[in-house]
Amino acid sequence: MGSTGLTRVPIYAILILCNKVKEILPMDPVQLTIIVISFILTLLLVLLGVQVWYILKEIRTAIIKTNTMLDDAKKVTGTVGDSVSSMSGVISGIKAALSVFKSFGKKNEDEGEKYV
C-alpha cells in the first residue's frame, strides 16, 4: 500500500499542474504549438541574420585588403615602368653617342685617305 500512495502523489501533482497551465494558457494545444514554433523560428532567423551580417563584414574587409594589395601592385608596376623607360632613354643616349663617335671615326678615315 505504501508504494501506491507514493505513486499517487506525483500523479496528483501533475494533474494539478496541468490544470494550472490550462488556467494560465486557455488555448488549444495546436495554437500553443504554433506559437512555440513561431518563437523558435523567429529566434533562429535572428541568429541566422546575425551570422550573415558577420559574413558580409568579413567579405568587406577581404575586399578592402584586396583593393589595397592591387593599389600597391599598381604603384610597383608604375615604378618598374618608369625605371624601364628611363633605362631605355639611357640606352638610346648611348646609341646616339656611339653613332656620333662612329661618324667622327668615318670622317677621320675619309680624310686620311685623301692625304695618302
Secondary structure as a PSIPRED ss2 file (coil, helix, strand):
# PSIPRED VFORMAT (PSIPRED V4.0)

   1 M C   1.000  0.000  0.000
   2 G H   0.000  1.000  0.000
   3 S H   0.000  1.000  0.000
   4 T H   0.000  1.000  0.000
   5 G H   0.000  1.000  0.000
   6 L H   0.000  1.000  0.000
   7 T H   0.000  1.000  0.000
   8 R H   0.000  1.000  0.000
   9 V H   0.000  1.000  0.000
  10 P H   0.000  1.000  0.000
  11 I H   0.000  1.000  0.000
  12 Y H   0.000  1.000  0.000
  13 A H   0.000  1.000  0.000
  14 I H   0.000  1.000  0.000
  15 L H   0.000  1.000  0.000
  16 I H   0.000  1.000  0.000
  17 L H   0.000  1.000  0.000
  18 C H   0.000  1.000  0.000
  19 N H   0.000  1.000  0.000
  20 K H   0.000  1.000  0.000
  21 V H   0.000  1.000  0.000
  22 K H   0.000  1.000  0.000
  23 E H   0.000  1.000  0.000
  24 I H   0.000  1.000  0.000
  25 L C   1.000  0.000  0.000
  26 P C   1.000  0.000  0.000
  27 M C   1.000  0.000  0.000
  28 D C   1.000  0.000  0.000
  29 P H   0.000  1.000  0.000
  30 V H   0.000  1.000  0.000
  31 Q H   0.000  1.000  0.000
  32 L H   0.000  1.000  0.000
  33 T H   0.000  1.000  0.000
  34 I H   0.000  1.000  0.000
  35 I H   0.000  1.000  0.000
  36 V H   0.000  1.000  0.000
  37 I H   0.000  1.000  0.000
  38 S H   0.000  1.000  0.000
  39 F H   0.000  1.000  0.000
  40 I H   0.000  1.000  0.000
  41 L H   0.000  1.000  0.000
  42 T H   0.000  1.000  0.000
  43 L H   0.000  1.000  0.000
  44 L H   0.000  1.000  0.000
  45 L H   0.000  1.000  0.000
  46 V H   0.000  1.000  0.000
  47 L H   0.000  1.000  0.000
  48 L H   0.000  1.000  0.000
  49 G H   0.000  1.000  0.000
  50 V H   0.000  1.000  0.000
  51 Q H   0.000  1.000  0.000
  52 V H   0.000  1.000  0.000
  53 W H   0.000  1.000  0.000
  54 Y H   0.000  1.000  0.000
  55 I H   0.000  1.000  0.000
  56 L H   0.000  1.000  0.000
  57 K H   0.000  1.000  0.000
  58 E H   0.000  1.000  0.000
  59 I H   0.000  1.000  0.000
  60 R H   0.000  1.000  0.000
  61 T H   0.000  1.000  0.000
  62 A H   0.000  1.000  0.000
  63 I H   0.000  1.000  0.000
  64 I H   0.000  1.000  0.000
  65 K H   0.000  1.000  0.000
  66 T H   0.000  1.000  0.000
  67 N H   0.000  1.000  0.000
  68 T H   0.000  1.000  0.000
  69 M H   0.000  1.000  0.000
  70 L H   0.000  1.000  0.000
  71 D H   0.000  1.000  0.000
  72 D H   0.000  1.000  0.000
  73 A H   0.000  1.000  0.000
  74 K H   0.000  1.000  0.000
  75 K H   0.000  1.000  0.000
  76 V H   0.000  1.000  0.000
  77 T H   0.000  1.000  0.000
  78 G H   0.000  1.000  0.000
  79 T H   0.000  1.000  0.000
  80 V H   0.000  1.000  0.000
  81 G H   0.000  1.000  0.000
  82 D H   0.000  1.000  0.000
  83 S H   0.000  1.000  0.000
  84 V H   0.000  1.000  0.000
  85 S H   0.000  1.000  0.000
  86 S H   0.000  1.000  0.000
  87 M H   0.000  1.000  0.000
  88 S H   0.000  1.000  0.000
  89 G H   0.000  1.000  0.000
  90 V H   0.000  1.000  0.000
  91 I H   0.000  1.000  0.000
  92 S H   0.000  1.000  0.000
  93 G H   0.000  1.000  0.000
  94 I H   0.000  1.000  0.000
  95 K H   0.000  1.000  0.000
  96 A H   0.000  1.000  0.000
  97 A H   0.000  1.000  0.000
  98 L H   0.000  1.000  0.000
  99 S H   0.000  1.000  0.000
 100 V H   0.000  1.000  0.000
 101 F H   0.000  1.000  0.000
 102 K H   0.000  1.000  0.000
 103 S H   0.000  1.000  0.000
 104 F H   0.000  1.000  0.000
 105 G H   0.000  1.000  0.000
 106 K H   0.000  1.000  0.000
 107 K H   0.000  1.000  0.000
 108 N H   0.000  1.000  0.000
 109 E H   0.000  1.000  0.000
 110 D H   0.000  1.000  0.000
 111 E H   0.000  1.000  0.000
 112 G H   0.000  1.000  0.000
 113 E H   0.000  1.000  0.000
 114 K H   0.000  1.000  0.000
 115 Y H   0.000  1.000  0.000
 116 V C   1.000  0.000  0.000
